[in-house]
Amino acid sequence: MKRLISCGLRRVYRSVIIYAVGRGFSDWIVEFARHLEIERNLSSATVRAYRRDLHGFRSFLLERAGPDAPEPCPGEVDPKTVRRYLAALSRTHRPASLERAAASLRGFYRFLIREGAAVSNPAGLVRTPKKEKRLPKVAPVDEVFRLLDSPSPDTPEGRRDRAILELFYGSGLRLSELTGLNLEDVDLTGRMVRVRGKGSKERLVPMNARSAQRIAEAVAERDRFKPGVLDEDAQRALFLSRRGRRLSPRRVEKIVEKFSREAMLTRRLSPHGLRHSFATHLMDSGMPIRSIQELLGHESLSTTQRYTHVSMGELVKVYDRAHPRSKLNKERK
């Protein structure tokens, strides 16, 4: 039987040819994103990452087809094309990015097969290089303390920024979790924060007394950020920008980068670096790994076990500095 190659009009399933309404690649990306948001309940950041990967693959297909080519048909892609795409990416991207791009394509084609827009998954058997096992960047405790005290306590923005830094290090929140916090999510008396993590899963995370104090100071100054009537989202948001809007993730990243420079840390810290430092310092203090897993909101214990490797790495460095044989080897070198 001749294959039907016109876009979106072919699929053989249980010996029956099912004709789907003709759609191009970008149309199916929109449908897939809707599926991720509604059916799989994935976070907006994850959906954006999938969309970005798939649009990158679409651009690759258009570039190969030529300037006058029609919209690519996802059902016509074969494994060889996927391998060429990943090979092109490997020139400028790390193995972790290649793995994510391949995972995006695999998930996309599983969806297309379900919807009758593809016969097989061209990314299903494509292998990618192993991810680099990079240890998280962690700052010493004294440097983190210096960072937390960097924002000025004399301005509304400074008090807000002190609360943000304290909450990152005091509760180990992800960037998206912190920017998504609302006023009703914070219990200052009970010192608890209700966090919406990946996949909109909620968890309760404790905060220390200093974090609660800094948040109380920031909330007391919140009226200073109101330029007029706030929109509905800003009325609920815990942290506001000067324009009276919920702080964006990029703005919070810049806040952490700014005070990381001002505190003259030996290594620059990001919001994720503060989260890693939170977990590693708890591990070094003897907290059980299962408790740290609960605080971080990790589904898998293997994700949390990275911090045991960080702690062991620091132990080896101390050993090398202290042991006579290690010092002798360094002197000879």
Residue, then its C-alpha position, 0 to 999 in steps of 0.5 A: m500500500k502506498r504511503l499517504i505523505s500529505c501533511g496530517l493525512r496518514r496513519v496506519y493503526r490496526s490495519v485501518i487508515i485514519y485521516a486526520v485534519g491537515r495541520g502543520f508543525s506549529d499547529w501541533i506544537v500549540e495542541f501539544a502545549r495545551h495537552l501538557e498544560i491541561e491534561r498533564n498539569l505541567s508547570s508553565a516553565t516546563v511547557r515553555a521549555y517544550r515549546r522552545d525545543l520543538h520550535g527549534f526543531r521546526s526551524f531546523l526542518l524549514e532551513r533544510a527544506g529551503p526558503d519556499a518550502p511549505e510548513p513542515c509535516p510532523g508525520e514525515v520526519d524520520p529518525k535520520t532527520v532527528r539524528r542530524y538535528l541533534a548532531a547540529l545542536s551538539r556543536t553549540h549545546r551541552p549533553a543535558s540540552l541534547e537530552r532535553a531536546a530529544a525528550s521533548l521530541r519523544g513526548f511530542y511524537r507520543f502525543l501525535i501517535r495518540e492523535g493519529a497524526a504520526v505512525s511512529n516515533p522517530a525520536g524513540l530510539v535515537r540515543t544522546p550523549k550521557k549527561e555531565k555529572r556536574l556538582p551543584k555550586v555551593a557557597p560557604v556558610d559565612e559567604v551566604f551570611r554576607l550575601l543575606d546582609s547585603p541589601s540595605p535595610d533602609t529602603p523598601e526595595g532593600r527590605r524586600d530583597r532581604a526577605i527574598l534572599e532569606l527565603f531562598y536560603g531559609s526554605g530552599l525554594r525554587l525560583s518559580e516557587l518564590t515568584g509564585l508566592n501569594l500573601e495567603d501562602v505565608d504563615l508568619t506566626g506558624r513560620m510555614v510557607r505553602v509552595r506550589g512546586k513542579g506539576s502544581k504540587e503543593r507542599l508546606v515548607p518551614m522557615n526560620a525566625r529570621s526569614a519570618q521577620r524579614i518577610a514581615e518587614a517587607v509586607a509592611e512596606r508593600d504599600r510603597f510599591k503600589p503606583g495606583v490600582l493593582d491588577e488582580d494578580a498583583q493584589r495577591a502577590l507576596f513580592l512586588s516590583r516598583r511598578g506594582r506588579r508581581l516580580s518576574p523570575r528574571r528580575v529576581e535573578k538579577i537581584v541575586e546576581k547584584f548582591s552576589r557581586e556586592a558581597m564579593l563572593t568567591r563564586r557567583l550565586s544564582p537562586h538555584g545556587l542558594r537552594h543548593s547551598f541550603a540543602t548542602h549545609l543541612m546535609d553537613s549539619g546532619m539532617p536526614i536525607r529523607s527530610i531534605q528530600e521533603l523540604l526540596g520537593h524532590e520526587s526521587l531520592s536520587t535527585t537529593q543524593r547529589y548533595t551527599h556527593v557535594s559534602m563528600g567532595e568538600l571532605v576530600k578537599v579538607y583531607d587533601r589540605a590536612h593529610p601529610r602525604s597529600k601535602l608532600n605530593k603537592e610540594r613535590k609537584 
